Amino acid sequence: MGVLQQPPVPAGFTGTRLGVCNLCEAICGLRLTIEDGAVTGVRGNPDDPLSRGHVCPKGVALADVYADPDRLRRPVRRVPGVDGGPDTWEELAWDDALDLVADRLAATIGEHGGNAVGVYLGNPNAHSLGFGTHGAGFVRSLRTQNRFSASTVDQVPHQLVAWQMYGHQLMIAVPDLDRTTFFLVVGANPMASNGSLMTVPDFPARVRELKARGGRMVVLDPRRTETAKVADEHHFVRPGTDAAVLLAMLHVLVDEGLARPPAYVDGLDHLAELVAPFTPERAETFSGVPADVVRGLARDLAGADAGVVYGRMGVSTQGFGTVCQWAIACLNLLSGHFDRPGGAMFPEPAVDTVGRRILGPGRHGRWRSRVRDEPEFAGELPAAVMAEEITTPGEGRLRAMVTVAGNPVLSTPDGRRLAEALDQLDTMVAIDFYLNETTRHADVVLPPTSALERDQYDLVFHGFAVRNTARFTSAVFARDDDQRHDWEIFGGLATRIADRLGTPLADDAAAQLAAAPADLVELLLDSGGRTTAAELVEHPEGVDLGPLRPTMPERLQTDGRRIDLVPEIVVADLPRLEAALAEQHEPDELVLIGRRHQRDCNSWLHNTTRLTKGRPRHHLLMHPDDLSVRGIADGARVVVTSRVGAVEVEVTAADDMMRGVVSLPHSYGHQLPGTRLAHASTVPGVSINDLTDPDRLDAVSGNAALNGVPVTVAAAR
Ligand code: SF4
């Protein structure tokens, strides 16, 4: 054990202990009250220099997950039902389970090649230190190019733009929220999400502080979201047309001589040509945002003491996600606030995953998907092609899948079809501590420990944080002898697979997989120069490394440390945007968007009673006028139909919705026959991804266009 890891609490412990919440990107520091070995209280830690005592309702769910009798603690193997009866699950010893999985995966690789095995990585992996240190080694051991993750139903447009403009996919510029005076939020709802690609615990307090110093927050969104309700202004924007608004704002900056790019950018003249056709008047026609509002936003951004534009799920998970994120980057660059206090800035984490190239910078198109010929980005193919890669016969068909902390049946487009496809695999393995709509298709489930049993250092989210801090949190509870951490599962499988394929791991790779994540972090911290492991031990609440600082152009990873304003791969998508904007729409056409609630955590935690009680939040939201023209009553059951499927759900009249837009929350629709989570199957709601369409992608990045899905809504019979 190195210096970082502190002993877990002893059995029967009573007292307080610091913890950390890893459920969302806000990474709140916690104070846990423990009585006789059970967590009886979860509060925010006021001494944490980043989260400052914040905790949201989800934070307390960490204790529920730890104590949840439904959580798997030992491996299970599916046992087929007898005489048509339901399948059951049988516990296995860890060595037997790891041997069984390695045997089956190695046999598939040996017989059909590595690409016959697919791997899907869910969002919780980004919140796990064990995945950060050991996940890549495990994925490499599968020898497959069929790698998928939640990133392609989420944020790859940000990564692609960061790679093209700043030289590394994780060089994400974040709003310097604590010092900005003009904050334009496009398609994001940090009041519910607590920030994303912007680690910002206690967003509500930070917005109050923004207003107290005379600043303004403006929101563009097809729904008057929780964030819009606390903003100074909100404007509806038709889904999928945000790009026209953002390009029109650029048009205004250029046209009115307001552009003040840093000296290290190239391509301003070309950018001016590209945005010339995108006038505010045209943007109004497409988007519904009045031209004078578009002009005013551009002028206010340029004229602010400190201004920044931030766009998230609504502008990434749509057909023009990359163009939107590129336009946002250009607005931040041209407005004069880039890399300046209060503008878009780059955090300096104590473990600099970008500068040290712990993760590669990002590449595009080195290989393509077998069926649909979609290019990889950053080593991944779009999650939207998974089902067809399993079900389409021929050389290279996916015959085995490994899912790691993911539930793509609920979180990727056309989840029903994916569920059917999973049953066609020869082998499916899930590394997950819940049986859910995806893992119930597995042959073997390998459950890792839960958050309170693991050490945690946020390798990812310190890099997106609105303030530079560092914090290491030791596991609160010891794992039982018959439990395994995720990194132990990764190491155990990688080693066994390599052995079975006759290519044992090299000594250094084996040593890295055998090392505890805390020991690897200790090396990274001590060689990083911003803090030390010893300092983090002395300050378990976290170390404050200060506000964000200007670091450009020195930290750019591009050739000559310059920023290209007009990356060819993005510019080439503009004709497609023009064509889409020119499409004619029927007056009563409806499009579907997702939404998020503060008490939901993607597709999981719906089996915690305290987070699922209260007013129902699974309803379809629809503008009263849209209900009226269809003769549908508020509260009625309706059928929502898209190209790929239909769902039946209750509808709620909501003038918070833009006319022509309806909304369902994402990651509902729990259907768990044959699993132990009988409780969860009582949570109402339907899966929005039974309506989303795997054919609708952002053409540049391959991100699923989950928002703006054409649908019809009719009263249920
Ligand atoms: S804001 Fe996020 S990190 Fe903080 S307690 Fe809530 S879920 Fe956990």
Boltz pocket constraint, residues with backbone or C-beta under 6 A from the ligand:
constraints:
  - pocket:
      binder: B
      contacts: [[A, 21], [A, 22], [A, 23], [A, 24], [A, 25], [A, 26], [A, 27], [A, 28], [A, 54], [A, 55], [A, 56], [A, 57], [A, 58], [A, 59], [A, 60], [A, 193], [A, 194], [A, 201], [A, 202]]
      max_distance: 6.0
